[in-house]
Amino acid sequence: MGGLRELTASFMVSGPCGVAGRDRLKYLTAQDEGVLRAVGAHQGALASRDLKARCADGLEHGAQTWAARKRELTALSSSRIAGAITKATHDQWALARRGQAAYIQKLAAGIKALRHRLSLPLGEKGTRWRERWEAERWFLAADGESGKRFGNETIRVTPDGEVSIKLPVPLAHLANARHGRYILASTAGFAHRGAEWADRIEANRAVAYRIHLDTERGRWYLTASWQRPVVQTARARGMIGVDTNADHFAAYRLDRHGNPIGGPRRFFYDLSGTAGHRDAQIRHALTRLINWAVRAGVAAIGIEDLDFTAEKTREKHGGRKRFRHLISGMPTGKLKARLVSMAAEHGLSVVAVDPAYTSMWGAQHWQRPLTTRHRKMSRHDAAGIAIGRRALGHPVRRRTAPPPHDRSDRAGHRTAQAGPGDRGREGTRPPTTDRPPGGPPPSGKRKRGTSASNTVRDAPSTHRWVQDSLMHTG
């Protein structure tokens, strides 16, 4: 057998880190709209002035100039608004630098169109464009802050939907509530993720808000957004190992020690037909897989690395032609996006593992022991176990090497498969072999001494662990 390539480490796939929802602010009074326009125009002018100062600093910008701009804006608004404006200015400057080349090419055409539209009399074609141009430059946004009431001190939305704004100092005379706040006549409620939003504000966790005017429809909207904590794997709750195939997902549930629980599960799909049909098939299969994982009570799903990184070369997947052909024929982009986002919605982590040798080693070490009269095991089912064990940080093999001669059983068949107190753990076990099920028996006596090997082994777990007894359930 030739040398096998080195396995890459498993890694946690990054899930979505933020969400947002939007609701229309209906039944605003004329006074409400007047205040929103005044606040937006005032703070927009401050943001424009700050952007001008940032552009003047150019590459000489630093922490001291940033602090000076923030102090100047604080006197005209508040410290939170000043921080939000300077942060937005910095992001806008960085974006402009990245797109400078494209901007220069389009600058001449943009100036020509702008001069033409500004030259039009009021009411002529192009006036609506001017209104949209101005509305896009208003600044009616505020970052959230955990610990503050309802998660935002500047734009506050109560659980009942009451929307209030902390007015800047020059516009404090427009306030209709205490502490320089203006309460809108409209109430807000988020149909999308409303329960999640309500849980956050009642716990005073940070929620960012943005108010903007849709000039085409003449409607005001409120957008709420927040970040989600990164979901971490809880090994104590076990893992679902998933082997990806041309027409189905082969999944197996494992406990925290890497022992298979129950029987194999298969979730079929059909990748023929149109792109919409393939996408729907993948979505339905993933829905059934995730629902089963939730019912099983696990915290993570282990899956082969279906190009969760940008690398697609032969060096990434080695000589495994079947797997390379599989991922080239699957909508892996949609599969990755759907799996990660759908798993995050249910509090599940996704662990990507190196797909090398999972089918071969799974069949060698798990297919035969788990096959019974009432349970048929395929290589794909066994590969799901191998993937799950690798995602948990355990070796694929069922047994560990015997202890040295200074231990009690003198290099006997001790394994890590049975824990203390398990029935039959001291019984005689069949000798382990390196041949797959149905293969020819090994020649000669099994070697006990150490020798050089060209077979890559799974890296052992860095922590001490003891496995439960192997369960055979019909």
Secondary structure, DSSP 4 states (H G I P E B T S, - for coil): -PPPPPPPPPEEPP---EEEEEEE--S--HHHHHHHHHHHHHHHHHHHHHHHHHHHHGGG--HHHHHHHHHHHHHHS-HHHHHHHHHHHHHHHHHHHHTHHHHHHHHHHHHHHHHHHHTSPTTSTTHHHHHHHHHTT---EE---TTSGGG-SSEEE-TT-EEEEE--GGGGGG--BGGGEEEEEEE---STTHHHHHHHHHTT---EEEEEEETTTTEEEEEEEEEPPPP---GGG-EEEEEE-SSEEEEEEE-TTS-EEEEEEEEE----S-HHHHHHHHHHHHHHHHHHHHHHT-SEEEEE--SSSS--SHHHHTT-HHHHHHHHHS-HHHHHHHHHHHHHHTT-EEEEE--TTHHHHHIIIIIHHH--SS----HHHHHHHHHHHHHHT--SSS-PPPP-TTSTTSS----SS--TT-TTTTS--PPP-SSPTTPPPPSSSPP-S-----SPPPPPPSS---PPPPP---
